[in-house]
Amino acid sequence: METSGKATELLSRAFAAVKIYNTPVTLQVTSDPWADWEPVRHLDWHRDDTSGFNLKPALEFTIQPCLDAMANSKMHFTGLNLLVNDDMDTQDELVVFRSFDLEGYFEEDLSVFSGLKSVAFEAPEMLNPVALDSMTRIFSLAKSAETISFAQDNLFEKVCGDRYRCFWPERFDISDKILRSIQSDCITALEFKAMPISKTLLSGLLNKHKNTLESVVMWKIGLREGSWIEVLSWMKHNLPCLKKIYLRDLFQALRLRNSTLYTTHDPEICGTISSVIGKKKVQAAFRTMIERPLLDSKVAYQEIMGR
């Protein structure tokens, strides 16, 4: 149905029917059949491996008909969640995000992304350039977005024994391009997970939204060009609206001597095992993480919540 165009036709009719309801609707395409459901209505597509074969590549092709149907029906969803994270061969352009492409869209087609209030994208470790360009375009068009979420499948812990993972600088290019593409002026919640990130761009994004940010989630992030202590110290004193944080397993990404590769050591900041909610608790959490960055995440959380 996807390759014949029938899927797009069917989805277009379905989306047009949804338009009559005056309620927030999030379009979620996910490889997880048990994805979290927020207190808004979702249209949710996923596929299981029911035949003994890996059907996840086919899920990638589900994205294009959904986006095409949005444009055809002029359906303005409240949220767009593309949560597809597969361990496929990223060199095989026949299966990896090949049809996730906005290149042929007209301006009126792209307008369906302008009203998005939330955008979430979970990408494979190395993302197809066409899909990356399309996703950055969606982020740039979502100028009213209040919630932004981006995650990759980068692992920074030890491989075995004392050996740490190494990764190419191109890994930063993906996350850096995503961060540069974010154009909204009213972000209240940021969520970044399992990805490398450049301190300059992260600091710029936090500073741009310092008067609106209420929630920040960062988990398993490799930071280039600086220390997490510097970032958290700035956040502690410059985000007056912040009332929820989840910061855990924050690494420094260090360039190997005589090499272009980056690596990580043990976390610079262990963080907390769960979210910290409330302005006073958030300030207490910052103090704990800055003064005792290597404190066990469970112990840190218990101390903070006990205050």
SVG drawing of the C-alpha trace seen along z (x, -y; Angstrom):
<svg xmlns="http://www.w3.org/2000/svg" viewBox="-16 -36 65 52">
<polyline fill="none" stroke="black" stroke-width="0.4" points="0.0,0.0 2.9,-2.4 4.6,-2.0 1.4,-2.1 0.2,-5.3 -2.9,-3.7 -1.6,-4.2 -1.3,-7.9 -4.8,-8.0 -6.3,-6.1 -4.5,-8.2 -5.5,-11.4 -9.1,-10.5 -8.6,-9.5 -6.8,-12.7 -9.5,-14.8 -12.1,-13.1 -10.1,-13.8 -10.1,-17.6 -13.7,-17.9 -12.8,-17.3 -11.7,-20.3 -9.1,-18.5 -5.3,-18.3 -4.1,-15.3 -0.5,-14.0 0.6,-11.9 3.1,-9.3 5.0,-6.9 6.9,-4.4 8.6,-1.0 7.4,-0.6 4.0,1.0 3.8,-0.1 4.7,-3.7 3.7,-6.2 0.4,-7.8 0.0,-11.4 -3.3,-13.0 -4.1,-14.0 -5.5,-12.0 -2.9,-10.1 -2.9,-8.6 -0.3,-5.9 1.3,-3.5 3.8,-0.8 4.7,2.6 5.8,5.8 8.1,8.5 5.3,11.1 6.7,13.3 10.2,14.0 11.7,11.4 12.7,7.8 9.9,5.6 11.3,2.4 12.6,1.2 9.0,1.2 8.1,-1.1 10.5,-3.6 8.4,-3.7 5.3,-4.4 6.6,-7.9 6.4,-9.2 2.7,-8.3 1.9,-9.9 3.6,-13.1 2.1,-13.1 -1.3,-12.6 -0.8,-15.5 -0.1,-17.7 -2.9,-16.4 -5.5,-16.7 -4.1,-20.0 -4.4,-18.4 -2.6,-20.5 -1.6,-18.1 -0.7,-19.5 2.3,-17.2 4.5,-15.1 6.5,-12.2 8.7,-10.2 10.2,-7.6 11.9,-5.1 15.3,-3.9 16.6,-0.8 19.9,1.1 19.9,1.3 22.8,1.0 23.0,-2.8 24.8,-2.4 21.8,-0.7 19.9,-3.6 17.2,-1.3 15.8,-0.7 17.0,-3.5 14.7,-6.5 14.9,-6.7 11.3,-7.7 11.4,-10.2 11.8,-13.2 10.2,-16.6 12.0,-17.8 8.9,-17.8 6.7,-19.6 5.2,-23.1 5.1,-25.9 1.4,-25.3 2.2,-21.6 4.9,-22.6 2.4,-24.9 1.0,-21.9 4.1,-21.9 3.9,-25.5 1.3,-25.0 3.1,-22.1 3.3,-22.6 5.6,-19.6 8.1,-17.8 9.9,-14.7 12.4,-12.8 14.4,-9.7 17.0,-8.9 19.3,-6.0 23.0,-6.5 24.0,-7.6 21.1,-9.2 20.5,-9.3 21.3,-12.8 17.9,-13.1 16.0,-12.3 18.2,-14.6 17.5,-17.5 13.8,-16.7 13.7,-16.6 15.6,-19.9 13.2,-21.4 10.3,-20.3 12.1,-21.7 12.6,-25.0 9.0,-25.3 7.6,-24.5 8.0,-28.1 5.3,-27.7 6.7,-24.6 6.8,-24.6 8.3,-21.1 11.3,-19.8 12.7,-16.3 15.6,-14.7 17.3,-11.4 20.0,-9.2 21.3,-5.8 24.8,-6.8 26.3,-4.9 29.0,-6.5 29.6,-3.9 32.5,-1.4 32.6,1.3 34.3,3.8 36.8,3.5 38.4,0.1 37.8,-0.4 35.6,-3.3 33.7,-3.8 35.1,-6.1 33.1,-8.0 33.6,-10.1 33.1,-13.9 30.4,-13.3 28.2,-12.2 28.2,-15.8 27.2,-17.1 23.8,-15.4 22.9,-16.8 24.4,-20.2 22.4,-20.5 19.2,-19.6 20.0,-22.2 20.7,-24.9 17.4,-24.2 15.2,-24.9 13.5,-28.2 10.7,-28.4 10.8,-31.4 8.5,-29.9 10.1,-26.6 9.1,-25.5 10.5,-22.0 13.7,-20.5 14.6,-16.9 17.9,-15.4 18.9,-11.8 21.8,-9.5 23.6,-11.9 26.8,-14.0 26.3,-17.7 28.5,-20.9 28.5,-23.1 28.4,-26.3 25.1,-25.3 23.6,-23.9 24.4,-27.0 23.0,-29.2 19.7,-27.3 19.4,-27.5 20.2,-31.2 17.6,-31.9 14.9,-30.3 16.0,-31.2 12.8,-33.1 10.4,-30.4 12.1,-27.0 10.2,-25.1 11.6,-21.6 15.0,-20.3 15.8,-16.6 19.3,-15.5 20.4,-11.9 23.5,-10.2 24.9,-13.3 28.5,-13.6 29.5,-17.3 32.2,-18.8 34.0,-22.1 33.5,-22.4 32.4,-21.0 29.0,-20.1 29.8,-21.9 29.9,-25.2 26.6,-24.4 24.8,-23.5 26.2,-26.5 24.8,-28.7 21.5,-26.9 21.2,-27.3 21.5,-31.1 19.8,-31.9 16.6,-29.8 14.1,-31.5 11.1,-29.5 12.7,-26.1 10.7,-23.7 11.6,-20.3 14.9,-18.7 16.1,-15.2 19.9,-15.2 21.8,-11.9 24.9,-10.4 26.5,-13.5 29.8,-12.9 32.6,-15.0 33.5,-14.1 37.3,-14.3 39.3,-14.3 41.9,-11.6 45.5,-12.7 46.7,-12.7 43.2,-11.6 39.9,-13.1 38.0,-10.6 36.3,-11.5 35.9,-9.3 34.4,-9.6 35.5,-8.6 33.3,-8.0 30.4,-10.5 31.4,-14.0 28.1,-14.3 26.0,-11.2 22.9,-13.3 19.7,-11.9 17.8,-8.6 14.5,-10.3 13.0,-13.7 13.3,-16.5 10.1,-18.7 9.6,-22.1 11.8,-25.2 13.3,-24.8 14.1,-21.1 15.6,-22.0 17.9,-24.5 18.9,-21.9 19.6,-19.4 21.9,-21.9 23.8,-22.5 24.3,-18.8 25.4,-18.0 27.8,-21.0 29.3,-20.4 29.3,-16.5 29.1,-15.6 30.0,-12.0 27.5,-11.2 25.5,-8.1 22.3,-9.1 20.1,-7.2 21.7,-8.7 21.6,-12.1 17.9,-11.9 17.1,-10.7 19.1,-13.5 17.5,-16.1 13.9,-14.9 14.5,-14.6 15.3,-18.3"/>
</svg>
